[in-house]
Amino acid sequence: MRPITRSAAVVMSAFTILAMTALPAAAKTDKQVAKAASITAKDVGRGWTAKKQAADKPSGISECSVKEAADKRALKYKFESPDFQQGDARVSNSVYVFPKVKDAQAYLAAFQDPSTIDCLQLGLEAALADSAGASVTVENLDVTGGPVDDGVGFLATITIPDGATDATLIFEAVAFRVGRGVTGITTNNANEALPITPDLATASIKRLKRGLR
């Protein structure tokens, strides 16, 4: 299995894009598949701290309605990795295993909707409202190719004035569909895209494919 390239490998603290509901026995196996595919401390390596991901809250941004509705419908199929942090770098991962391929397709389609890039732009701007002079630029990532059925990705460059220089934070969010499963990875890093993101995506996708065989 060839590893995912940067263009094909790189969904978000502010976007990652909740309590579990009871699932039937068949779906319990799916949750185990999702757990096995999620990113672990072994994947990120030494020196990272881990804590539970914070629960998402409604943003109140109309451009986020499509994404947030999809997230709400998918909650019972979701397994979250810890939120890993090392200095300014952060990594989080959510894996979903849906009952049918069409369900996974519908979930990913919400993130491919044109409103989602506007949602991310406005959400990040709102998060930076107290940082005078801060700017955000969001663009789509090319996630075509690689050992997946479909994908979507975004890259945000956040610039914050810091004395004589500017502080730069690179935020990447991707989601990949493998059959009826979806793995989404969000990373933050200072000055450059997090170098280990392609390896993390490759590992999660590989385990998801294996679990869904």
KALINRA-V750334 format. One line per field, one symbol per residue. psi: psi as a letter, one per 40 degrees, with the letter a starting at -180 (. if undefined). burial: # if it has 16 or more other ideal C-beta (glycine too) atoms within 10 Angstrom, else .. A space follows every 50 residues. Layout:
BEGIN
psi=???
burial=???
END
This chain:
BEGIN
psi=hiihiddee.eideeg.hiiihiiddddddddddddeihiddddaieiih ihiihiihdehdeedddddddddedeehhhiihiihbehihihhhhhidi dddddddddddehddddddddddddddedegheiihhhiiihfiaifidi iiiihhhhhhhgbeiihhhhhihihhhhbeihhhhhiiihdiihdedddd ddddddddddde.
burial=...#...##########.........#..##.###.####..##...#.. ..#..#..#.#.######.##..#.##########...##########.. ..##..##.##.#.###.######...#.....#.#.#..#.#..#.### ######.##.........#####################...##.###.# #########.#..
END
